[in-house]
Amino acid sequence: MKGVGVLITFGVLGVIIAMMIVRFMPKNCAVTRMEGFQGSPAIGTTTCPRGTRAYTDKLGNLNCCAGEVTGNVCEGVIKCTFSSSMGDKVPICRPSVKQLVTEFKTDFCVQSSGKQLGTMTIAKCEYDDTAQAVEMDSQNRLVLKKSGMCMDILYNNTANGNPIVEYPCHDGLNQKWHVDGKRIISFMNGNKCLTVDDLKNNRLAIGDCVGTASNQRWSLTK
């Protein structure tokens, strides 16, 4: 019986220590908090919009909070949820799109006009915006989800400053691109890169590849 008493004593001490750890632990430590940025995972395979934090509420719903999270409470606004039981109260979170992000301006992405021969530009990256959805297909073409068209060097002209436009996809070299690290190089000329032309309202253009110039450095999110 003495051994049992010792075990009970240690058991009680263990519970008390655990309670003290929880009591004095900073509240935010109990919450999984990761920024939802460019498709990075929040929890599991889910993704939260930029500028929000993933957290699990008291009912076990996984939500995205715009603002601070204290414990399991959103102190700001719940932007969306991954729980169908919350769908009637806030929007269901949708998966973020693949985007072509420039290093020229913080958090700016390639933007589609949705129009044939529309000039491509960059704009502030927005969560799940189909106007910014870009994927490279098996033929090395950058395909725009909004229009279904491809990023195209206008009139096959690789002169510096010639604009990049949207045009129905075909097999021409002026729609084919090679990713070399952070640079996106045209199949038409190995020294011509996809460029943000800062002198012309940040439109996309073709230009001579220049070392590590930020207006020629890109990331295609996954």
WOJO-V546027 format. One line per field, one symbol per residue. ss: DSSP state (~ for helix, > for strand, _ for the rest). psi: psi as a letter, one per 20 degrees, with the letter a starting at -180 (. if undefined). A space follows every 10 residues. Layout:
BEGIN
ss=???
psi=???
END
This chain:
BEGIN
ss=_~~~~~~~~~ ~~~~~~~~~~ ~~~~__~~~~ ____>_____ __________ __>>>>____ _>>>>>__>> __>>__>>>> >__~~~____ _>_______> >>_____>>> >_______>_ >>>>_____~ ~~_>>>____ >>>>_____> >>>~~~____ __>>>>>___ __~~~>>>>> __>>>>____ _>>>>>>___ __>>>>>>__ ___~~~_>>> __
psi=hhhghggggh gggggggghh gggjpphihi pooqpnpljq pfpcjrpqqq jrpprpahjj poropnaqpo dkpoicpohr qjphiihigq qppqqqrpqo pqihpplqqp pqijqpjppq aqrppppkoh ijppqpaijk qopphgijrq ppopkkojqp ipqprpqppa jqhijpqppn diqoqqihpi jpqpqoniil kkrqrqrppn dkphjjpqpo q.
END
